[in-house]
C-alpha cells in the first residue's frame, strides 16, 4: 500500500517537472511576423516567398501562414480602407499572436521632395480623416482649409488616451533603415504616412494635408492598423512606396507594389535574424 502511494506521488512530481520544462505554445520563437497589404498587387509577391503555405480565411479576410528562413510569417490581405484594415489587424492579433506587424504597399505622394518609387519608412502614421469644423451659418459656404485636426481616442492598457499620431516601433524602423542600401528603384526615407478613406488629387488639398499633418504620402490603411496594434501593444511599422505623385504629375507605376514587397522581404529577413538570436 505504501509503495503504491509513493509511486503515485512520484508520478505526479514527474508530471509537474515535465510540464514546467515544456515550452508554452506561444513562446517567442513561434510568434509570427505579420505582413499586411490591401490588394493582390501588394501581397502576391510576399505569398510566393513563403514556404509550407496554408491559406486561412476569417470572414472576408485572407491570411497565408508559412515561413521565411524557417521563421513563422503570416501575410494578410486586409482589403482596401480603414475599416477593413482595422478588422484584419484585429483578426491577425487574436488568431496568430504576432511578434510584430508591418503594413506595407502603395501610396500617393504628398511631400514635394519625394518621387514615384521612393519608399517611406513610417516613423509616424496619422489619420488625416479625423477633423472638426467650427460653426457657420447657412449660406456661408464650406471651408475645408479651416478644418481642425482631431485626436484619436485609443484604449491602451485599460486607459483611454487621446493620440495625435502613431509612432513606428523603434526596432522595426532600425531594421528597415539597415537594408535601405539594397533598394535601387528610388530613395528610402523616414516620414509620416497619412491614412484616410480618401483619394485626393486636388493639389491645393494635398498641400493643405501635407502642411497640417506633415504627411509624406497618403493611403487608406496604415493609421487604422497602427491604432489596433497600439491597443494590443504589438510592435508596428508602416512602409509605403510612392506608386504615383500628383505633385509631380507622375502616373501610377504598375511595378511599385512588387518593389515595395521586395524591400519588405529584406526587412523581414533582418528582423528574423534579430529574433533568432
GUKESE-618708 format. One record per residue: z, x, y of N, C-alpha, C in turn; residue in one letter. Coordinates in steps of 0.001 Angstrom, whole numbers, padded with zeros to 6 digits, always signed. Atoms other than C-alpha are relative to their C-alpha. Layout:
REM GUKESE-618708
ZXYZXYZXYa...
This chain:
REM GUKESE-618708
+000000+000835-001206+000000+000000+000000+000000+000869+001255x-000057-000900-001136+000885+002863+002398-001317+000738+000183x+001276-000722-000075-002319+004727+001525-001080-000880+000604x+000997+000936-000534-004395+001636+002274+000186-000172+001502x-000282+000185-001428-002670+001180+005621-000445+001220+000800x+000413-001229-000674-003224+004825+006550-001511+000119+000073x+001465-000058+000031-006868+004559+005541-000604-000885+001088x+000475+000916-001037-007339+001575+007853+000191+000608+001379x-000291-000621-001299-005660+003375+010768-000970+001142+000272x+000921-001122-000139-007805+006460+010150-001398-000478+000328x+001331+000558-000255-010949+004348+010074-000122-000496+001435x-000005+000507-001377-010001+002698+013386-000087+001153+000990x+000007-001158-000889-009306+006074+015012-001357+000677+000033x+001325-000621+000071-012609+007484+013824-001027-000830+000756x+000917+000894-000722-014418+004435+015222+000157+000164+001497x-000280-000180-001432-012712+004864+018607-000591+001305+000500x+000544-001311-000381-013639+008564+018695-001513-000048+000058x+001458+000097+000044-017242+007748+017736-000551-000751+001206x+000428+000785-001165-017554+005095+020444+000177+000809+001275x-000251-000794-001194-016021+007437+023002-001004+001110+000187x+000973-001091-000078-018541+010142+022150-001430-000493+000120x+001346+000556-000079-021520+007800+022151-000388-000236+001459x+000450+000174-001371-023542+007816+025386-000342-001462+000251x+000327+001385-000316-023891+004447+027124-001495-000198+000107x+001423+000311-000033-027228+002689+027064-000633+000354+001338x+000563-000211-001326-027674+003026+030817+000404+001353+000576x-000288-001335-000483-026950+006766+031043-001067+000396+001020x+000908-000404-001066-028602+008541+033979-001379+000369-000530x+001272-000458+000543-031298+010062+031760-000939-001105-000443x+000843+001095+000477-032549+006666+030601-000403-000958+001114x+000332+000874-001125-032753+005066+034048-001344+000431+000585x+001351-000382-000412-036388+004970+035180-000154+000163+001503x+000499+000051-001368-038121+005717+038432-000967-001174+000054x+000908+001131-000184-039815+002515+039619-000966+000324+001133x+001042-000240-000997-043120+002926+041489-000737-001310+000238x+000563+001295-000348-044425-000114+043322-001343+000117+000717x+001236+000170-000739-047863-001140+044530-000343-001475-000005x+000217+001441-000122-049055-004540+045706-001230-000498-000738x+001290+000426+000541-052592-004590+044292-000446+000918-001123x+000556-000837+001069-054654-003247+041405-000388+001377+000526x+000450-001283-000553-056101-000530+043669+001171+000894+000380x-001192-000783-000305-052518+000594+044330+000855+000283-001235x-000799-000183+001219-051295+000568+040713-000792+000523-001209x+000790-000306+001208-054167+001137+038251+000079+001467-000395x-000028-001429+000310-054184+004921+038506+001375+000415-000517x-001357-000291+000448-050412+005029+038104+000210-000415-001453x-000155+000498+001372-050525+002933+034953-000686+000938-000984x+000736-000925+000871-053086+005350+033489+000774+001290-000252x-000791-001225+000160-050592+008196+033967+001118-000168-001019x-001120+000260+000902-048024+006518+031721-000383+000207-001454x+000150-000093+001451-047620+007301+028044+000916-001044-000638x-000791+001002+000730-046299+004810+025462+000236-001246+000847x-000097+001089-000976-047050+001950+027839+000304-001346-000653x-000302+001378+000382-045540-001502+027437-000140-000873+001237x+000172+000913-001125-046711-004304+029740+000984-001152-000123x-001028+001031-000012-043981-006750+030710-000243-000921+001188x+000185+000964-001080-044287-009937+032756+001254-000849+000167x-001095+000907-000355-041480-011807+034506-000532-000934+001083x+000568+000935-000966-042697-014947+036228-001418+000412+000354x+001332-000412-000437-045716-013925+038297-000122+001485+000280x-000017-001419-000337-044848-010219+038451-000123+000863-001254x+000276-000871+001143-046130-007499+036132+000644+001372+000178x-000591-001330+000042-044466-004231+035140-000581+000737-001207x+000451-000835+001107-045703-001358+032997+001062+001069-000224x-001086-000912+000339-042945+000596+031277-000540+001104-000900x+000482-001122+000794-043716+004076+029949+000719+001275+000390x-000604-001285-000355-043064+007759+030517-001027+000893+000694x+000753-001116-000573-044343+010631+032640+000835+001244-000250x-000734-001212+000383-043379+014095+031376+001271-000344-000778x-001074+000440+000889-041163+012304+028822+001178-000627+000755x-001047+000658-000787-039147+010650+031611-000406-001448+000231x+000359+001415-000158-038965+006835+031911-000469-000336+001416x+000584+000437-001269-041158+005383+034666-000495-001424-000174x+000494+001376-000003-041920+001743+035495-000906-000184+001212x+000920+000340-001085-044982+000798+037540+000064-001509+000207x-000146+001421-000321-044527-002547+039303-001117-000439+000925x+000983+000615-000894-047314-004668+040755+000716-001134+000726x-000839+000944-000730-045430-006505+043474-000760-001240+000460x+000848+000976-000693-048357-008616+044717+000217+000153+001511x+000027-000221-001444-049041-008853+048458+001033-000864+000721x-000867+000789-000859-046467-009927+051019+001477+000306-000151x-001423-000320-000069-042814-009662+051967+000820-000704-001081x-000754+000751+001009-041507-012388+049650-000294+000523-001393x+000372-000555+001296-043445-011071+046662+000673+001350-000238x-000593-001324+000142-042185-007543+047296+001497-000084-000266x-001439+000176+000200-038578-008710+047544+000299-000486-001417x-000219+000557+001343-038833-010738+044319-000249+001050-001073x+000327-001029+000983-040490-007915+042401+001063+001097-000029x-001033-001040-000077-037899-005411+043621+001294-000471-000648x-001202+000569+000620-035035-007682+042607-000121+000005-001517x+000227-000004+001450-036538-008099+039139+000069+001412-000562x+000011-001385+000473-037098-004361+038797+001411+000558-000114x-001376-000512+000014-033482-003592+039652+000817-000665-001111x-000784+000728+000992-031996-006296+037421-000449+000289-001439x+000529-000167+001358-034276-005667+034441-000031+001454-000468x+000217-001393+000413-034699-001862+034498+001062+000976+000498x-001068-000861-000512-031687-000467+036421-000548+001360+000449x+000666-001260-000354-033809+002167+038200+000907+000999+000699x-000696-001088-000678-032566+005505+039404-000516+000151+001431x+000608-000065-001332-034940+005351+042368-001212-000921+000031x+001179+000842-000188-037704+003160+043790-000894+000629+001060x+000988-000459-000971-040880+004363+045510-001007-001127+000201x+001017+000993-000329-043014+001773+047274-001151+000731+000670x+001129-000761-000507-046497+003118+047911-001259-000847+000040x+001259+000723-000065-050012+002023+048766-000706+000203+001329x+000851-000115-001178-052471+001432+051583+000639-000645+001224x-000547+000534-001246-051819+000599+055229-001010+000199+001126x+000816-000161-001194-053388+000277+058661+000716+000853+001026x-000608-000940-000925-052815+002918+061310+000455-000624+001310x-000520+000369-001321-050680+002380+064423+000073+001206+000923x-000204-001216-000792-049968+005919+065599-001355+000646+000312x+001280-000619-000362-052935+007365+067552-000177+001421-000544x+000088-001363+000525-052089+010800+066120-000438+000037-001462x+000347+000054+001417-052948+009607+062595-001392-000583-000204x+001348+000449+000329-056319+009017+060982-000060-000476-001451x+000231+000505+001356-057714+007426+057840+000239+001112-001026x-000359-000872+001136-056403+009060+054630+001161+000941+000286x-001284-000666-000204-053370+010625+056317+001080-000779-000755x-001093+000622+000756-050159+009917+054382+001289+000053+000809x-001280+000111-000706-046873+008731+055906+001131-000103-001015x-001237+000058+000774-043574+009524+054182+001003-000766+000853x-000806+000902-000817-041277+006745+055332+001424+000456+000229x-001387-000327-000356-038247+008278+056992+000755-001279+000357x-000569+001315-000290-037690+004666+058071-001018-001074-000348x+000841+001189+000153-039053+001212+057253+000595-001088+000882x-000480+001013-000929-038843-001626+059736-000791-001298-000178x+000638+001313+000051-039572-005349+059592-000365-000402+001428x+000380+000314-001377-041615-005924+062753-000380-001466+000170x+000218+001440-000097-041974-009628+061985+001266-000758+000354x-001282+000621-000343-038361-010270+062976+000243+000165+001497x-000174-000061-001444-038018-011141+066661+000415-001369+000527x-000337+001267-000654-036857-013815+069086-000645-000017+001384x+000534+000143-001358-038161-015166+072366+001028-000712+000870x-000860+000705-000954-036321-016310+075455-000598-001383+000290x+000476+001346-000308-036568-019947+076567-001014+000015+001144x+000910+000283-001115-039532-021018+078671-000469-001437-000148x+000366+001411+000009-040696-024499+079606-001452-000200-000412x+001382+000354+000295-043857-026329+078570-000926+000433+001145x+000990-000372-001003-046920-025031+080330+000123+001417+000515x-000180-001374-000472-045578-021525+080881-000670+001022-000919x+000770-000891+000863-047619-020091+078030+000824+000726-001050x-000608-000815+001061-046890-017759+075108-000160+001462+000396x+000037-001389-000452-045975-014194+075999+000635+000895-001075x-000543-000755+001135-045558-012267+072753+000416+001407+000382x-000391-001348-000418-045318-008985+074649+001450+000051+000462x-001399+000046-000441-041881-010151+075819+000965-000325-001145x-000875+000314+001122-040550-010989+072359+000952+001162-000279x-001072-000992+000172-037349-009166+071424+000257+000250-001490x-000268-000314+001413-036921-007347+068060+001410-000413-000412x-001301+000421+000532-034100-008726+065906+000404+000876-001175x-000519-000707+001164-031865-007021+063357-000144-000871-001244x+000030+000701+001286-031936-007956+059659+001416-000039-000564x-001320+000123+000623-028757-009278+058015-000087+000391-001473x+000009-000511+001370-028056-007386+054796+001428+000083-000528x-001307-000071+000641-025109-007724+052407+000076+001303-000794x-000163-001291+000657-024019-004211+051410+001441+000137-000475x-001337-000120+000595-021076-003865+049027+000936-001123+000447x-000804+001155-000345-019901-007349+049916+000241-000181+001485x-000179+000088-001450-020043-006722+053652-001345-000266+000672x+001227+000327-000706-022674-008344+055860-000187+000930+001186x+000296-000928-001080-024328-005838+058172-001317-000369+000665x+001254+000162-000713-026993-006058+060839-000724+001339+000021x+000753-001240+000165-029690-003472+060173-001290-000071+000811x+001233-000052-000785-032455-002474+062583-001160+000534-000827x+001026-000672+000789-034326-000328+060061+000637+000523-001285x-000474-000475+001298-034057+001016+056526-000438+001451-000180x+000304-001421+000104-033823+004774+056143-000427+000362-001415x+000403-000512+001297-035660+006531+053333+001073+000928-000548x-001005-000848+000648-033451+008340+050829-000326+001475+000227x+000205-001402-000366-032981+011996+051802-000556+000828-001159x+000479-000767+001151-033518+013375+048289-001452-000338-000308x+001382+000399+000268-036714+011368+047840-000943+000540+001076x+000811-000568-001081-038021+012459+051247-000230+001491-000246x+000107-001434+000273-037313+016091+050338-001015+000272-001107x+000947-000170+001101-039230+015716+047074-001431-000238+000457x+001343+000312-000495-042195+014132+048858-000537+001104+000899x+000425-001066-000906-042311+016826+051539-000313+001292-000754x+000186-001249+000752-042128+019572+048912-001381+000116-000633x+001334-000051+000621-045541+018603+047493-001091-000366+001005x+000979+000356-001034-047271+017872+050811-001206+000932-000026x+001097-000979-000019-049351+021034+050407-001046-000236-001083x+000985+000260+001057-051084+019684+047284-001013-001060+000434x+000876+001072-000461-052685+016858+049265-001030+000559+000980x+001061-000601-000821-056058+017803+050792-000959-001017+000623x+000871+001030-000577-057510+014487+051998+000358-000316+001457x-000453+000257-001355-055578+014440+055271+001375+000614+000200x-001342-000508-000293-052186+015172+056834+001050-000779-000798x-001179+000673+000541-048805+014348+055300+001107+000153+001027x-001009-000037-001058-046185+013426+057902+001133-000963-000323x-001069+000989+000021-042842+011698+058181-000258-001011+001113x+000232+001003-001010-042985+008427+060060+000717-001301-000313x-000612+001322+000148-041992+004787+060370-001033-000968-000571x+000873+000991+000640-043551+002218+058039+000417-001384+000476x-000266+001342-000490-043792-001216+059632-000532-001051-000951x+000375+001037+000954-043884-004329+057445+000150-001387+000612x-000076+001411-000390-044609-007996+058144-001154-000721-000681x+001108+000790+000536-046740-010819+056808-001023-000212+001111x+000975+000012-001088-049337-009932+059419-001114+001002-000305x+001101-000956+000038-052717-008220+059653-000517+000070+001430x+000299-000098-001424-053123-007023+063229-001236+000855+000263x+001213-000726-000375-056481-005985+064673-000187+000082+001516x+000053-000077-001458-055877-006544+068389+000669+001303+000447x-000518-001315-000361-055439-003092+069895+001230-000079+000902x-001182+000140-000855-053001-004271+072550+001220-000408-000816x-001097+000404+000889-050890-005932+069849+000492+001199-000813x-000364-001191+000778-050948-002766+067708+000779+000983+000873x-000686-000902-000922-049945-000690+070728+001404-000499+000307x-001307+000580-000296-047089-003088+071515+000976+000228-001155x-000858-000201+001175-045717-002897+067948+000397+001473-000117x-000251-001446+000076-046049+000892+067945+001054+000430+001021x-000936-000386-001052-044147+001165+071229+001378-000636-000194x-001271+000703+000187-041450-001427+070385+000770+000504-001217x-000645-000324+001280-040755-000347+066789-000223+001447-000437x+000277-001380+000374-042113+003217+066666-000806+000145-001272x+000708+000021+001270-044414+002310+063781-001153+001002-000067x+001133-000866+000284-046822+004823+062294-001137-000791-000621x+000969+000825+000726-048550+002246+060081+000558-001407-000153x-000457+001346+000350-048401-001433+059167-000522-000392-001368x+000352+000579+001288-048458-003173+055803+000918-001188-000246x-000679+001272+000217-046757-006117+054100+001116+000019-001050x-000982-000010+001092-044168-004902+051598+001214+000910+000185x-001020-001047+000115-042100-001754+052218+001382-000409+000506x-001315+000328-000567-039315-003021+054511+000721-001057-000822x-000598+001053+000820-038749-006060+052306+000583+000587-001285x-000496-000662+001207-038430-003923+049163+001199+000885+000337x-001102-000870-000422-036192-001490+051064+001281-000798+000225x-001168+000853-000239-033880-004352+052049+000719-000336-001302x-000620+000313+001295-033308-005354+048423+000628+001240-000616x-000533-001250+000544-032846-001730+047345+001309+000375+000692x-001225-000323-000737-030231-001241+050079+001148-000883-000462x-001038+000925+000470-028340-004311+048906+000601+000484-001316x-000452-000480+001314-028119-002742+045424+000370+001485+000005x-000283-001437-000101-027571+000835+046689-000886+000847-000914x+000967-000774+000777-030686+002084+044899-000799+000889+000953x+000791-000888-000859-032343+005165+046473-001444-000486+000113x+001305+000614-000257-035624+004072+048072-000806+000857+000964x+000909-000678-000916-038658+005606+049735-001335-000721+000049x+001347+000511-000165-041876+004213+051154-000963+001141+000266x+001059-000983-000237-045062+006289+051029-001292-000779+000191x+001196+000789-000301-048209+004900+052676-001143+000872+000497x+001200-000667-000468-051735+006144+053162-000736-000918+000974x+000828+000779-000909-053885+005027+056088-001342-000256-000678x+001298+000357+000580-056752+003176+054444-001014-000278+001090x+000861+000281-001149-058129+002315+057887+000811+000146+001276x-000682-000079-001286-057327+002605+061568-000822-000721+001055x+000641+000707-001109-058269+000056+064201+000021+000854+001258x-000167-000832-001184-057024+002542+066781-001192+000943+000181x+001120-000942-000043-059848+004939+065888-001298-000605-000534x+001191+000686+000523-062334+002324+064626-000462+000603-001327x+000290-000588+001310-062101+003837+061133+000141-001088-001063x+000025+001074+000978-063084+001362+058411+000749+000380-001274x-000752-000137+001255-061415+000878+055031-000633+001040-000927x+000441-000990+000981-061681+003830+052622+000359-000515-001392x-000216+000598+001323-062118+002459+049092+000795+000893-000948x-000697-000936+000889-060602+005574+047514+001433+000293+000444x-001307-000360-000565-057464+005660+049648+001161-000372-000922x-001067+000407+000914-055334+003733+047147+000187+000992-001135x-000074-001000+001074-056191+006264+044434+000589+001305+000525x-000543-001237-000579-055453+009203+046753+001518-000083+000123x-001443+000167-000170-052012+007806+047504+000723+000068-001336x-000620-000030+001323-051225+007266+043841+000054+001419-000566x+000017-001382+000471-052263+010833+043013+001112+000809+000650x-001080-000702-000701-049872+012120+045665+001360-000426-000540x-001282+000506+000482-047050+009892+044417+000296+000488-001416x-000207-000596+001326-047575+011189+040869+000650+001379+000140x-000576-001326-000214-046819+014681+042187+001448-000110+000490x-001373+000240-000457-043735+013362+043998+000884-000373-001188x-000755+000463+001169-042614+011662+040790+000310+001146-000949x-000220-001139+000896-043044+014802+038708+001044+000952+000563x-001021-000837-000637-040962+016734+041220+001383-000613-000180x-001275+000679+000206-038204+014130+041019+000467+000128-001449x-000333-000099+001431-038341+014222+037219+000620+001360-000309x-000555-001339+000214-037717+017972+037276+001423+000078+000520x-001352-000010-000575-034696+017446+039525+000967-000834-000845x-000861+000886+000784-033335+014558+037473+000278+000555-001405x-000135-000513+001363-033792+016500+034229+000845+001272-000072x-000824-001228-000001-031681+019492+035302+001358-000253-000636x
